[in-house]
Amino acid sequence: GVVYVGAGDGKIYAYALNSRTGELKQVGLAAAADNPTFLVLAPNGRNVFVANELDHYEGKSGGAVSSYTLDRKNASLTKINEVASHGAATCHVAVDRTGRAVFAANDTGGSAASFHVGANGSLSEAVSFEQYTGHGPDKERQTVPHAHRVTLSPDNRFLLVNDLGLDRIHIYRLDAATAKLTLNDPPAWKSAPGAGPRALRFHPNGRWAYCVTEMKSTVDVLHWDATRGALETVQVLSMAPESFHGTTGGSDIVLDRQGRFAYAADRFDDIVVTFAVSPVDGKLTLLNRISCGGKVPRHLTLDPTGRWLLVANQESDNIAVFRRDTQSGQLTSPGSSFPLSRPQCLVFT
């Protein structure tokens, strides 16, 4: 498979992964981009949308979202257009199942926006813009809202926005045809105070979701009511070992295609945690913790075969590749390591 990596040097790189050996080989410089900290592939497989994590865009406070055409043969990206996200530090981007609506989360802006996608893959100006206000109990990390993740519900009817500044996941009804958002009732799920919900993944069965909190470094197992658009907490598991007393920073989580195992990272403890998923209620059992193979694991992903876990280690300038036993879920550590300046995210095409 080919994996596209947003890097801190303002470029998007393309790597081929050898699914037999786990070796990564650079096959192209896909594009130059303004701080591309997250990217997502459209359902049509031809367009890529990028979060440009900027503090200032076109003379105003804010970041941007850009659209590209993917040339698979040459592993290159050609820019279509770029639009303002209306909030600083745009750190995450998502696309809906129709490919007609794109969403962005603005971290320091404390806001989220939606965009309509034109026939040629171009992005409209923001259709809906949601500015959050308030603060959480953590005096250092929750002085203002911090929208960090935009996630579509499995049936494409709702958009969920993780806000680690306000300890909540905002929930909107989505009109996919126009990309318009309307606040749902209930309007949000609330985490434990000071937990900071950062990342979110749905289980393949669409009934359960897994939220990684940044400050408490927990994985919260949530049951999703697709009729009402409501989340309910059923389990909260700590990722950090009891012996760890530093600052925690839960960053991301990924599940295998069968939904039998989950892998989560803590970017200040520099670990990857393996969990087994109960087929009955989605609850997790912690299997083990291993080193992430570097420093500050910002993002992680499984390759299409499910035999390799890739970790973007931002501060050690490397991508770590772990062999995965598809039966037991166990990771082999340490895997291979490949140098790259400040890798931010990993997306397979």
C-alpha positions in Angstrom: 0.0 0.0 0.0 1.0 3.7 -0.4 0.9 5.9 2.6 0.8 9.7 2.5 2.5 11.5 5.4 2.0 15.1 6.4 5.3 16.4 7.7 6.4 19.4 9.8 8.7 20.6 7.0 5.6 21.7 5.0 5.5 18.8 2.6 3.4 15.7 2.1 5.5 12.6 1.3 4.4 9.3 -0.3 5.8 6.0 0.9 5.3 2.5 -0.4 5.0 -0.1 2.4 6.2 -3.6 1.6 3.5 -5.7 3.2 5.8 -8.7 3.5 8.7 -7.0 5.2 7.3 -3.8 6.7 9.9 -1.7 4.8 8.9 1.8 3.9 10.4 3.3 0.7 9.8 6.9 -0.3 8.1 6.9 -3.8 7.4 10.6 -4.2 7.1 14.1 -2.8 3.4 14.4 -3.2 3.1 18.1 -2.6 4.3 21.2 -0.8 1.7 22.4 1.7 1.3 24.9 4.5 1.9 22.9 7.7 -0.2 19.8 6.6 -0.9 18.2 10.0 -3.8 16.1 8.9 -5.1 14.7 5.6 -8.0 12.6 4.5 -8.8 10.7 1.3 -12.2 11.3 -0.3 -14.5 8.3 -1.0 -13.9 8.6 -4.7 -10.2 7.9 -4.1 -9.3 10.9 -6.3 -9.3 13.8 -3.9 -7.3 14.5 -0.8 -8.3 17.2 1.8 -5.7 18.7 4.0 -5.8 20.6 7.3 -3.3 23.5 7.2 -2.4 24.2 10.8 -1.7 27.9 10.6 -2.2 30.7 13.1 -2.6 33.4 10.4 -4.1 33.0 7.0 -4.5 35.8 4.4 -3.8 38.5 7.1 -6.3 37.2 9.6 -6.2 34.9 12.6 -7.0 31.4 11.4 -5.9 28.4 9.4 -7.0 26.8 6.1 -8.3 23.7 4.5 -7.1 22.7 1.0 -8.1 20.3 -1.7 -5.9 18.2 -4.0 -6.2 15.8 -6.9 -4.4 12.5 -6.3 -2.4 11.0 -9.1 -1.8 7.4 -7.9 0.6 6.5 -10.7 3.1 9.2 -9.8 2.2 9.4 -6.1 1.7 13.1 -6.5 -0.9 15.7 -5.4 -2.1 18.7 -7.4 -3.7 21.5 -5.5 -7.3 22.5 -6.5 -8.0 25.2 -4.0 -7.6 26.4 -0.5 -10.1 28.2 1.8 -10.1 29.8 5.2 -11.1 27.7 8.2 -11.9 30.8 10.2 -10.1 29.4 13.3 -6.4 29.2 14.2 -4.4 26.0 14.2 -6.7 23.9 12.0 -5.6 20.4 13.2 -8.0 17.9 11.8 -10.1 17.3 8.7 -12.8 14.8 7.7 -14.9 14.0 4.7 -18.5 12.6 4.7 -19.5 9.4 3.0 -20.9 11.1 -0.1 -17.7 13.1 -0.6 -19.7 16.3 -0.8 -19.0 17.7 2.6 -15.7 18.4 4.4 -15.2 19.4 8.1 -12.4 21.0 10.0 -11.5 21.3 13.7 -9.6 24.5 14.8 -7.5 23.8 17.9 -6.5 27.3 19.2 -9.4 28.8 17.4 -11.8 26.6 19.5 -14.1 26.2 16.5 -15.3 23.9 13.8 -16.4 24.5 10.2 -18.0 22.6 7.3 -17.5 23.1 3.6 -19.3 21.9 0.4 -17.3 20.0 -2.2 -17.8 21.0 -5.8 -17.9 18.6 -8.8 -14.2 19.1 -9.5 -13.2 18.6 -5.8 -13.0 22.2 -5.0 -14.0 23.5 -1.5 -16.6 26.2 -1.0 -16.2 28.9 1.6 -17.4 27.7 5.1 -21.1 26.7 5.0 -21.4 26.3 8.8 -19.1 27.8 11.4 -19.3 26.9 15.1 -17.4 29.0 17.6 -17.2 27.6 21.1 -16.8 29.6 24.3 -15.9 28.8 27.9 -13.2 26.8 29.6 -12.5 23.6 31.5 -11.0 23.1 35.1 -7.4 22.5 33.9 -5.8 25.9 34.4 -3.0 25.3 31.9 -4.6 23.4 29.1 -8.3 24.3 29.2 -8.3 28.1 29.5 -10.3 28.2 26.2 -12.1 25.7 23.9 -9.9 23.4 21.8 -11.7 21.6 19.0 -9.4 18.7 18.0 -11.3 16.2 16.0 -14.2 16.0 13.5 -15.8 12.6 13.1 -18.8 11.4 11.0 -21.2 9.0 12.5 -21.3 5.6 10.7 -24.7 6.4 9.1 -23.4 9.9 7.9 -26.3 11.6 9.7 -24.2 13.3 12.5 -21.0 15.1 13.0 -19.1 14.8 16.3 -16.6 17.4 17.4 -14.1 16.6 20.2 -13.4 19.7 22.3 -10.6 19.0 24.7 -10.9 22.5 26.2 -14.5 22.1 27.3 -14.5 18.3 28.1 -17.2 17.6 25.6 -18.0 16.1 22.2 -20.4 18.5 20.4 -23.0 16.6 18.3 -24.6 18.0 15.1 -27.1 16.8 12.6 -25.7 16.9 9.1 -27.4 17.7 5.9 -24.9 16.0 3.6 -26.3 17.6 0.4 -25.4 21.2 1.6 -22.8 20.4 4.4 -25.0 22.4 6.8 -24.8 21.6 10.5 -27.6 21.9 13.1 -27.0 21.4 16.8 -28.5 18.0 17.9 -30.5 17.3 21.0 -28.7 16.1 23.1 -26.1 18.7 22.0 -23.0 17.0 23.5 -21.4 14.2 25.5 -19.4 15.2 28.5 -16.2 13.5 29.7 -14.8 13.5 33.2 -13.8 17.1 34.2 -10.3 18.0 33.1 -10.0 14.8 30.9 -9.8 16.6 27.5 -11.4 14.4 24.9 -9.0 14.6 21.9 -9.5 11.6 19.5 -12.5 9.5 18.5 -13.0 6.3 16.5 -16.1 4.2 15.8 -16.1 0.4 16.0 -16.7 -1.3 12.6 -20.1 -2.4 13.9 -21.1 1.3 14.2 -22.6 0.9 17.7 -19.6 1.7 19.9 -17.1 4.5 19.9 -13.7 5.0 21.6 -12.6 8.4 22.8 -9.0 9.1 23.8 -8.6 11.9 26.4 -5.5 14.0 26.4 -5.0 15.0 30.0 -6.3 12.0 31.8 -4.8 9.7 29.1 -7.8 7.4 29.2 -9.7 5.4 26.6 -13.5 6.0 27.2 -15.7 3.3 25.7 -19.0 4.9 24.5 -22.2 3.3 23.3 -23.7 5.2 20.4 -27.4 5.7 20.0 -27.8 6.3 16.3 -31.5 7.2 16.5 -31.0 10.1 18.9 -27.4 10.9 18.2 -26.3 10.3 21.8 -23.2 8.9 23.4 -23.2 7.0 26.7 -20.0 6.2 28.7 -19.7 2.5 29.6 -16.0 2.1 30.6 -13.0 4.4 31.3 -9.6 2.8 31.1 -6.3 4.5 32.0 -3.4 4.1 29.4 -0.6 5.2 31.7 1.0 2.7 34.1 0.5 3.5 37.8 4.2 4.1 38.1 4.1 7.0 35.5 3.8 10.4 37.3 4.7 12.8 34.5 2.4 14.8 32.2 0.2 12.5 30.1 -1.0 13.2 26.6 -3.3 10.6 25.1 -3.2 11.3 21.3 -5.0 8.7 19.1 -6.6 5.3 18.7 -7.1 2.9 15.8 -9.0 -0.4 15.6 -8.4 -3.4 13.3 -11.0 -4.1 10.6 -12.6 -6.9 12.5 -12.9 -4.7 15.6 -11.2 -7.3 17.8 -8.2 -5.1 18.9 -7.6 -1.4 19.5 -4.2 0.5 19.6 -3.9 3.8 21.4 -0.9 6.1 21.9 0.2 8.5 24.6 2.4 11.2 23.2 4.1 12.3 26.4 4.6 8.8 27.9 5.8 7.6 24.4 3.8 4.4 24.5 1.5 2.4 22.3 -1.1 0.4 24.3 -2.8 -2.7 22.9 -6.4 -3.6 23.9 -8.7 -6.5 23.3 -12.2 -5.5 22.4 -15.2 -7.5 23.8 -17.5 -8.7 21.0 -20.4 -8.5 23.5 -20.3 -4.8 24.6 -17.2 -3.3 23.1 -15.4 -3.0 26.5 -11.6 -3.1 26.5 -9.1 -5.3 28.2 -5.5 -3.8 28.4 -3.1 -6.4 26.9 0.2 -4.5 27.1 2.2 -1.3 26.7 5.2 -0.9 24.5 7.5 1.9 23.5 6.2 3.9 20.5 9.7 3.5 18.9 10.4 7.3 19.3 9.2 10.5 20.9 5.7 12.0 20.9 3.5 9.6 18.9 1.1 12.0 17.2 -0.8 9.6 15.0 -1.0 5.9 14.3 -2.6 3.7 11.6 -2.8 0.1 10.4 -1.9 -0.8 6.9 -4.6 -2.4 4.6 -3.4 -5.9 5.4 -3.7 -5.3 9.1 -0.2 -6.8 9.6 1.6 -3.5 10.3 1.1 -0.7 12.7 2.7 2.6 11.7 3.4 5.4 14.3 4.2 9.0 13.4 6.7 10.1 16.1 6.7 13.8 15.8 9.7 14.8 18.1 12.1 12.0 17.2 11.6 12.6 13.4 10.7 9.0 12.5 8.0 6.7 11.5 8.1 3.4 13.5 6.7 0.3 11.9 5.5 -2.6 14.2 4.7 -6.1 13.0 1.2 -7.2 14.2 0.0 -10.7 14.8 -3.5 -10.6 13.3 -4.7 -13.5 15.5 -3.4 -12.4 19.0 -3.3 -8.7 18.2 0.2 -8.5 19.7 2.8 -6.0 18.3 6.4 -7.0 17.9 8.7 -4.3 19.3 10.8 -2.6 18.3 9.9 -2.6 14.7 11.7 -0.8 11.9 12.3 3.0 12.0 12.3 5.4 9.0 13.6 9.0 9.3 11.2 11.9 8.4 11.0 15.5 9.7 8.2 15.8 12.3 5.7 13.4 10.8 2.1 14.4 11.8 -0.3 11.9 10.2 -0.4 8.8 8.1 -3.1 8.0 5.5 -3.2 4.9 3.3 -4.7 5.1 -0.1 
